Amino acid sequence: MVTGLEGVVISKIVCGNEFTLALSDEGKVYSWGENRMAGGRLRIVNTPTIISTEMGRVKDIAATHYESHPCSAINTKNRVYIWGNCNGQLVETPMLTFFSSLDDVYAVAYPPVTYQKFQLLKIMKDDDKRKDSLNERLRQAFDDPETADYAFIFEKKKIHVHKNMLNFGSDVFKKKFLCNWDDSCKKEQIVKEHSYESFYALLKFFYTDQVDVTPELALDVYAVADFYQVKGLMNECEKILKSGLTVQNAADVYEKAIFLGAKDLCEFCFEFCREHLVDVVDDFETDECKKKFVLEVFRRAANQEKN
C-alpha cells in the first residue's frame, strides 16, 4: 500500500530512474522517489505528490531508466509536456512542447529508445526572450572567428574560442593563459595529442554545458576532460559510457577506465564484466589483461565468501 494514494484510482504506473509516476483515472499525475531540484540538489519525496494541474487532464505518461531522459505526459487535447532531466538540462515544471506523441520525446532523447527517426523538434519557447538570454549568447559565441581571441588548430581545421571562457572553466587553461607568458601572447595552438571531435566536445562544454557525444567518442572526451580537469564533463561522459555499455565494448571501456583512474566507472564496468564474464573476457586485447581480470573476479568472490 502506497501511503497518500488512499481513495485514488490509478490507471497507469511507470518507473523512471529512482522515481515513480502514477496516472489517476481523473487525469492527475503523481510522483515520488528521487527528485533533482534547481542546481542539481537531491531531494527525496516520500509520498505521492501531484506534479502539476496546468497540463489539464492527462491521458498517458512515460519515463525511462536513463538519467538523461525526461518524464513526459500527453493530455486529452494531445498536447505533450516534458519535465525533469532533458538531455542534461533541468526542467523543473512541465513544459509544453511541439511533440505530437510520447514516442517522439524519446526518439530524440539521448540515447534514443525507439527505432523510428524523427526530426529534432525544439521545445516551445519565447524566441525573442531566448535570443536575448545569456545562455543563447554564449552558444552563439562558441567557435565564432569574429569575436574569438584564440584558436586551436587540428591539421586544416580550427576551433575558435575566448581565453576568458576557458580560464573560468579549467585551472589548467587558467595557468596556461595567465601564468605562462608565451602562451598568453599566442593567438593559436596546434593540437596533436587529441582528436578534433573530442577537443571540440570539451570546448563546447565550456559554452553550453551540453555533451552530445556517442558512447564510442565519450571515452576520448573523458580523457581530454581528465587532462584539463573539467569534472562536470567527466561526470557527463561517465553517464553516457554507463548507459551505452555493451558486451562488445565493456572490456575496452574497463581497460581505459583503469588507465584514466576513473574509479567509479571502473567499478561499474567490473560489475558488468563479471555478470557477462565469458563473453566479455574474449574481447580483452591481451592474455595478461584476461588473466588479471579473472583473478580479480575470484579475489572479490573469495572476500565476499569470507564476509
Backbone torsions as a table, in degrees:
resi	resn	phi	psi	omega
1	MET	NA	125.2	178.6
2	VAL	-90.3	114.7	-179.6
3	THR	-63.3	129.2	178.9
4	GLY	109.4	-10.0	179.7
5	LEU	-113.0	16.5	178.2
6	GLU	-62.4	128.2	179.2
7	GLY	83.6	-3.2	178.6
8	VAL	-98.6	128.8	178.4
9	VAL	-90.2	116.8	-178.0
10	ILE	-97.0	127.1	-178.9
11	SER	-99.0	-20.6	-180.0
12	LYS	-157.1	143.6	175.4
13	ILE	-129.8	135.1	174.7
14	VAL	-130.6	149.3	-177.8
15	CYS	-111.2	130.1	174.3
16	GLY	-104.6	-158.4	179.1
17	ASN	-82.3	97.6	179.1
18	GLU	71.7	20.5	175.9
19	PHE	-150.2	167.5	-179.1
20	THR	-131.4	141.3	172.9
21	LEU	-115.0	142.3	176.9
22	ALA	-134.6	137.4	179.8
23	LEU	-110.0	126.1	-179.8
24	SER	-88.2	165.8	179.8
25	ASP	-70.5	-9.9	175.8
26	GLU	-92.9	3.2	177.3
27	GLY	83.0	21.8	177.7
28	LYS	-101.5	144.6	-178.6
29	VAL	-107.4	125.1	177.9
30	TYR	-110.2	149.7	179.1
31	SER	-141.9	147.5	171.7
32	TRP	-155.1	159.2	-176.2
33	GLY	118.5	-148.3	179.9
34	GLU	-73.4	143.8	178.9
35	ASN	-141.8	125.6	176.5
36	ARG	-94.3	121.6	179.8
37	MET	-94.5	-176.9	178.8
38	ALA	-56.6	136.2	-178.4
39	GLY	87.2	0.8	176.6
40	GLY	82.1	7.3	180.0
41	ARG	-70.3	144.1	-175.9
42	LEU	-94.6	134.3	176.2
43	ARG	-134.5	137.1	178.5
44	ILE	-98.7	122.3	176.8
45	VAL	-100.2	110.3	-172.7
46	ASN	-82.3	-29.1	-178.4
47	THR	-118.7	149.7	-179.3
48	PRO	-55.3	130.7	-178.8
49	THR	-126.2	134.4	179.0
50	ILE	-66.6	128.9	-177.4
51	ILE	-66.8	-57.0	-176.8
52	SER	-165.4	149.0	175.4
53	THR	-103.3	-3.1	-176.6
54	GLU	-80.0	-11.3	179.2
55	MET	-78.5	-11.6	-175.1
56	GLY	81.6	-159.5	-179.9
57	ARG	-79.8	115.6	-176.7
58	VAL	-88.1	136.7	-179.5
59	LYS	-108.2	-16.1	178.6
60	ASP	-158.1	152.3	-179.6
61	ILE	-135.1	161.3	178.9
62	ALA	-154.4	152.8	175.2
63	ALA	-162.1	160.9	177.2
64	THR	-132.0	175.6	-179.4
65	HIS	-84.4	-4.2	-179.2
66	TYR	-76.4	132.7	179.6
67	GLU	-64.1	-27.9	-176.2
68	SER	-86.2	-3.5	-178.1
69	HIS	-91.9	144.7	177.4
70	PRO	-84.8	168.9	164.6
71	CYS	-85.2	154.6	-179.5
72	SER	-144.9	155.5	178.5
73	ALA	-150.6	150.4	177.0
74	ILE	-127.5	132.8	-177.3
75	ASN	-95.2	-178.0	-175.9
76	THR	-68.3	-14.4	176.1
77	LYS	-95.4	12.4	179.1
78	ASN	61.4	32.5	173.6
79	ARG	-98.3	131.8	-174.4
80	VAL	-101.9	132.4	178.9
81	TYR	-118.8	149.2	174.2
82	ILE	-133.0	154.1	175.0
83	TRP	-158.9	167.7	-178.0
84	GLY	96.7	-147.0	-178.3
85	ASN	-85.8	107.4	-177.6
86	CYS	-107.7	87.5	-178.7
87	ASN	53.0	44.0	176.3
88	GLY	96.5	-12.9	178.7
89	GLN	-102.0	130.4	-177.7
90	LEU	-86.7	120.5	175.4
91	VAL	-111.9	109.2	-170.7
92	GLU	-75.8	-37.2	-179.7
93	THR	-121.8	152.3	-177.5
94	PRO	-51.6	130.4	-177.6
95	MET	-117.3	131.4	178.6
96	LEU	-68.1	139.2	-178.2
97	THR	-125.4	176.8	174.9
98	PHE	-91.4	1.3	179.9
99	PHE	-65.2	149.7	-179.7
100	SER	-106.0	-9.9	178.8
101	SER	-154.6	165.3	178.2
102	LEU	-69.6	-30.2	176.9
103	ASP	-60.7	-37.7	-179.9
104	ASP	-59.7	-37.7	-177.7
105	VAL	-58.5	-47.3	-173.3
106	TYR	-88.4	-9.4	174.6
107	ALA	-73.9	-26.9	-179.0
108	VAL	-107.2	-0.7	175.2
109	ALA	-75.4	164.9	176.2
110	TYR	-114.9	123.9	-4.6
111	PRO	-80.2	149.3	179.7
112	PRO	-66.0	147.0	-176.9
113	VAL	-122.7	18.3	170.5
114	THR	-127.7	165.1	-179.4
115	TYR	-93.5	-4.6	-179.6
116	GLN	-82.6	153.0	178.0
117	LYS	-106.1	126.9	-179.8
118	PHE	-125.1	147.7	172.9
119	GLN	-70.2	136.5	-179.2
120	LEU	-64.0	119.1	-178.9
121	LEU	-101.3	134.8	-176.4
122	LYS	-81.5	145.5	174.6
123	ILE	-66.6	138.8	-177.9
124	MET	-65.9	119.8	178.2
125	LYS	-140.4	165.9	173.9
126	ASP	-77.4	107.9	-172.8
127	ASP	-61.0	-38.3	-177.9
128	ASP	-65.3	-44.2	178.6
129	LYS	-65.6	-37.0	-177.6
130	ARG	-64.6	-41.1	-179.2
131	LYS	-65.9	-31.1	-178.0
132	ASP	-87.6	-6.1	-176.0
133	SER	-73.4	153.7	178.9
134	LEU	-62.3	-41.6	-179.4
135	ASN	-59.1	-41.7	-178.8
136	GLU	-68.6	-37.8	178.6
137	ARG	-65.0	-37.6	177.3
138	LEU	-65.3	-42.3	178.9
139	ARG	-59.9	-41.9	-179.0
140	GLN	-70.0	-26.0	-178.3
141	ALA	-76.5	-23.0	-177.4
142	PHE	-66.4	132.8	178.4
143	ASP	56.6	36.9	177.6
144	ASP	-102.5	106.2	-176.3
145	PRO	-64.4	-20.6	-177.2
146	GLU	-74.9	-34.0	-177.3
147	THR	-106.9	-16.2	-176.1
148	ALA	-68.7	152.9	177.2
149	ASP	-118.8	9.8	179.7
150	TYR	-156.7	154.4	-179.8
151	ALA	-144.4	140.0	172.8
152	PHE	-103.1	132.9	-173.2
153	ILE	-111.2	131.1	176.6
154	PHE	-125.6	99.6	-174.7
155	GLU	52.7	-104.7	-178.3
156	LYS	-103.7	1.2	-178.2
157	LYS	-101.7	149.5	176.7
158	LYS	-128.2	147.5	172.3
159	ILE	-122.3	118.9	-175.2
160	HIS	-95.0	132.3	-176.3
161	VAL	-140.3	176.8	176.7
162	HIS	-116.3	126.5	-174.8
163	LYS	-55.5	-41.7	-177.2
164	ASN	-62.9	-35.0	177.9
165	MET	-63.2	-40.4	179.3
166	LEU	-71.6	-35.1	177.8
167	ASN	-62.2	-38.2	-179.5
168	PHE	-69.7	-30.9	-172.2
169	GLY	-95.8	-13.9	-175.3
170	SER	-152.1	127.5	176.3
171	ASP	-65.7	-27.6	178.8
172	VAL	-65.2	-46.5	176.9
173	PHE	-66.5	-35.7	-179.6
174	LYS	-61.7	-44.5	177.6
175	LYS	-66.0	-36.4	-177.9
176	LYS	-64.9	-45.8	-173.5
177	PHE	-91.4	-23.6	-176.7
178	LEU	-105.0	-22.3	-176.1
179	CYS	-109.9	-13.6	-179.2
180	ASN	-111.2	113.8	-173.9
181	TRP	-62.7	-43.2	-178.5
182	ASP	-61.6	-46.7	-179.5
183	ASP	-67.3	-34.9	-179.1
184	SER	-66.9	-24.3	-179.1
185	CYS	-89.8	-20.3	-177.5
186	LYS	-73.7	157.5	178.3
187	LYS	-110.4	-10.5	-178.9
188	GLU	-159.0	163.8	-178.8
189	GLN	-146.3	135.9	175.9
190	ILE	-85.5	128.5	-178.7
191	VAL	-110.7	122.9	178.8
192	LYS	-118.1	-18.9	-173.7
193	GLU	-78.0	-22.9	-175.9
194	HIS	-128.8	157.9	179.3
195	SER	-77.7	158.4	178.5
196	TYR	-60.3	-43.9	-175.6
197	GLU	-63.7	-45.1	-178.1
198	SER	-69.7	-38.3	179.9
199	PHE	-70.5	-35.6	176.9
200	TYR	-61.6	-43.6	178.6
201	ALA	-61.9	-39.8	177.9
202	LEU	-61.1	-51.4	-176.5
203	LEU	-67.2	-36.7	178.9
204	LYS	-63.8	-33.6	-179.6
205	PHE	-61.7	-35.5	179.5
206	PHE	-60.8	-32.9	-175.2
207	TYR	-94.1	-28.7	-170.4
208	THR	-122.8	-16.9	-173.3
209	ASP	63.3	16.7	-177.9
210	GLN	-104.9	144.7	177.0
211	VAL	-131.7	96.0	-178.9
212	ASP	-112.7	68.5	-179.1
213	VAL	-120.9	158.3	178.3
214	THR	-80.3	160.5	176.1
215	PRO	-57.3	-31.7	179.8
216	GLU	-65.4	-36.4	-179.2
217	LEU	-88.0	-20.3	-174.3
218	ALA	-59.1	-33.6	177.9
219	LEU	-63.0	-44.7	179.2
220	ASP	-65.9	-39.9	178.8
221	VAL	-65.7	-39.1	177.3
222	TYR	-60.0	-43.2	-179.3
223	ALA	-62.7	-41.5	178.5
224	VAL	-66.5	-44.2	179.2
225	ALA	-62.9	-35.9	177.7
226	ASP	-65.8	-41.7	-179.8
227	PHE	-62.9	-41.5	-178.4
228	TYR	-94.1	5.4	175.4
229	GLN	54.5	52.4	175.9
230	VAL	-102.7	90.4	-171.1
231	LYS	-61.4	-41.0	-178.7
232	GLY	-60.0	-42.1	179.3
233	LEU	-69.4	-37.0	177.5
234	MET	-62.0	-42.4	179.4
235	ASN	-64.1	-41.4	179.9
236	GLU	-66.4	-38.6	178.0
237	CYS	-65.4	-38.0	176.6
238	GLU	-59.0	-43.0	179.3
239	LYS	-61.8	-43.0	-179.8
240	ILE	-65.6	-42.3	-179.7
241	LEU	-65.2	-40.6	180.0
242	LYS	-66.1	-42.7	-177.9
243	SER	-71.8	-24.0	-178.2
244	GLY	-103.5	13.5	-177.6
245	LEU	-71.4	130.9	179.0
246	THR	-134.1	170.1	177.0
247	VAL	-59.8	-34.4	-177.0
248	GLN	-72.3	-32.9	-175.7
249	ASN	-110.5	-4.0	-174.6
250	ALA	-59.9	-42.7	-178.4
251	ALA	-62.8	-43.6	-179.3
252	ASP	-65.5	-44.0	179.2
253	VAL	-63.5	-42.0	-178.6
254	TYR	-62.5	-46.9	-178.9
255	GLU	-63.4	-42.3	-179.1
256	LYS	-72.2	-32.8	177.1
257	ALA	-63.8	-38.3	176.3
258	ILE	-63.3	-45.7	-178.9
259	PHE	-61.7	-37.7	-177.8
260	LEU	-85.2	-8.7	179.9
261	GLY	73.3	27.8	179.0
262	ALA	-85.2	88.4	-170.6
263	LYS	-61.3	-46.6	-178.2
264	ASP	-64.3	-42.6	178.2
265	LEU	-66.3	-38.1	176.9
266	CYS	-58.8	-47.1	-177.9
267	GLU	-64.2	-41.7	178.9
268	PHE	-62.6	-45.6	179.4
269	CYS	-64.6	-39.8	-179.0
270	PHE	-61.1	-45.5	-179.8
271	GLU	-64.1	-38.7	177.4
272	PHE	-64.3	-45.1	-179.4
273	CYS	-64.3	-37.9	-179.6
274	ARG	-65.2	-37.8	179.5
275	GLU	-69.1	-27.6	-179.4
276	HIS	-120.0	46.4	-168.1
277	LEU	-52.3	-55.2	-173.0
278	VAL	-62.6	-46.8	-177.1
279	ASP	-67.7	-40.4	-175.2
280	VAL	-72.3	-42.1	-176.4
281	VAL	-57.3	-33.6	179.5
282	ASP	-64.0	-19.8	-177.8
283	ASP	-92.8	-5.2	174.8
284	PHE	-65.5	141.8	-172.5
285	GLU	-72.0	-33.6	-176.5
286	THR	-126.6	156.5	177.6
287	ASP	-65.0	-31.8	179.7
288	GLU	-63.4	-41.1	178.1
289	CYS	-65.3	-40.0	177.7
290	LYS	-60.5	-45.7	-177.5
291	LYS	-62.7	-46.2	-178.6
292	LYS	-62.0	-42.0	-177.8
293	PHE	-66.6	-47.1	-179.6
294	VAL	-60.9	-41.9	178.5
295	LEU	-63.4	-37.6	178.5
296	GLU	-65.7	-38.9	177.2
297	VAL	-60.3	-47.0	-179.9
298	PHE	-65.4	-38.0	-179.7
299	ARG	-63.2	-45.3	-179.8
300	ARG	-67.4	-39.4	179.1
301	ALA	-61.9	-40.0	179.6
302	ALA	-65.6	-39.8	178.8
303	ASN	-64.9	-40.4	178.9
304	GLN	-64.8	-37.0	179.5
305	GLU	-65.1	-38.5	178.6
306	LYS	-65.8	-40.4	-178.0
307	ASN	-72.5	NA	NA
